Amino acid sequence: MEIKDDRELVAVIAKEPEKGFRSLMAKYKEALYWHIRRLVVAHEDAQDATQEAFVRIFRSLPNFKGECSFRSWIYRIATNEALRILDRRRDDRMSLDNSPVELNSMLADEYVDYSDLETVRLQQAILALPTKQQLVFNLRYYNELGYDEIAAIIDSTADSAKSNYHIAKEKIIKYMNLNS
């Protein structure tokens, strides 16, 4: 039986933790994995962060107060796990202000089709954004979340999320136009 409503899911986890955890995994595992993967890029890092995120979600469930949606809350935990990995390799990050030669040397991960050069350039541009802009762009573009939900995930305001998205989008467009 698949549980679709998050309120029901939270109730099932409280009453039947094992069944609830399986339902939580069934509903969110793929979405959280890809959210994390877009941030950390490497499959192994994404797997580790996803697993740790689910452990933290399960352990922290008694602390969920419903101040934001359950989905926003779990995405925030997953985002924090991805950021922990990114913090560990902060020195390896590049900026869109770096020269195109430096950015072109950045390797795309194996899930990108190298024959689709536009996709590779898009990935390079996204990965070179500052972390907050990268987060907002990914959550809006790939996950199609609203600015209020993004704000809850990144602990910001909807206006700030909207601004970060538009700045990121402009940087990506500029990068794509320079490298086309």
N, C-alpha and C positions, 0 to 999 in steps of 0.2 A: 504494500500500500504506500503510495507516494503522497507525502504531505506537501501541499502547495502553499498554504497560508503560514506566514512566519509566526503569528501568534499561536497557532495550533502547534507548530514545530517547537516553540519554546515550552509550551505546556507538556508536550510529549517528552521532551528532554528532562523536564523536572520530575515527571512521574515514572518514566521508563528510560533511564539514561542510555542504555545500550541501543535500544530501538531508535531513540531520538538522535543519538550520534550518527547512526547509519543513515537516517533520513537527512540529517544536516549535511553529511558528506555527499549523499546522492544529489541533493539540491544545489550545493554550492561548490563542490570540489573543482569542477572544470572551470567555472567562471573565476574563482579565486586563483587557480593555478595560472591561467592566462593573464590575469591582472598582474600577478607577481612576476610572471615571466617577461612581460613587456618591460618591466622595470629593471630586472636583474639580468635579463637576456639568457644566461646559461641555464640549460635544462636542470642540471643537478642542483644549482642554487634555488631554482624555482620549486623543485620537489621538496627540498629541505625546508624552505620558508613556508610552503603550503602546509606541510605536515606540522610544523611548529605553530602555525596560525590556528589550525584546528585544535591542537592541544590547548592553546591559550584561550580560544573561544569557549571550549568546553569547561575549562577550569574557571573562567571568568563569568560564566553565565549567571551565577547568583548576583553579580555586580551590575548586570544589565538592568537599567532603570526605565527604559522606554523613552528616554529624553530625545532620542532620534529613532529612525526606523532600525529594525533588527539588521537589515541588509547593510545600511550605512555603518552600523556598529561593527559587523564582521569584516567589512571592507577596510575599516579603519585599523583593525587588528592585523589584517593581512598586509596592509600598506606599511604598518610599523615593522613587520617582519622583513619586508623587502628593503626598507630603509636601513635596517640593521646591517644587511648584507652590503648595501651600497656604501654605508659609512666605513665598512672594513676596507673597501677598495676605492676610497675617495680620490686618491692620487692618480688613478687611471682614467678619471673622467676628463672629457674635453668640452670645449665650449664652441658654439656656432661662430664665435668671434675668431677661433683659430683658423689657420690657413686651410684652404680646401685640400691641399696635399696631406696635411695631418689627418683630416677627417676621412679622406679616401683610404687611408691606411687602416682605419678601424674595421675590423672584420665583422660581418653580419653573422648571426648564429645560424645553425643548420636548418632551422625551420623556415628560413627565407629562401625563396627560389632565386638563385643567383642570376638566372637568365632574365629575370624581371628587374632590370636596372632601376626602374622608378621605385619599386618597392624597397630595394636595397638603399637607395638614396633617402627615401622617407624614413626608414628605420635609423639610418645614420643621423639624420636631422633630429629625430625625436630623442635619441640617446644622448645627443650633445646638448640638449636643453638643460637649464638649471632644474634641479630635482622637483621643485614645486610646480613649475610649468609643465614638466614631463608628466607628473602625476595628474594634474588637471586635464591636460590634453588627452591622455590615455583614458581617463574616466569618462570624459565627454565624448571623444571620438569613437573609441572601441566599445565602451560599456553603455554609451548613450544615456548617462545619468544626467539629471538636472543639476543646476548650479547649487540649489539648496542642499541636495544630497551630497554633492561633491564637497561643499563647505563643511558639512558634518564629518565627512571622512577625513579631511585634511585639517580640521580644527581652525576654520577660517570663516569668512563671511561669503555670502553668495556673490556680492559685488566684487570681492577680491578674486574669487574663483573665476568669475566671468572675465575679469581683467587679465588674469594669468592665462586663461584659455586664448584670448584674442592676441595677446603678445606672443604666445607660443606659436599660434597659427601664422602670424605675420613672419616670425623668424623662419618657420619651416618653409613658407612660400618663398621667401627671399633665398634661402639655401637651395631649394629645388630649382628656382629660376637661374641661379648662378651656375648650377651644375647640370644643366640640361643639354 
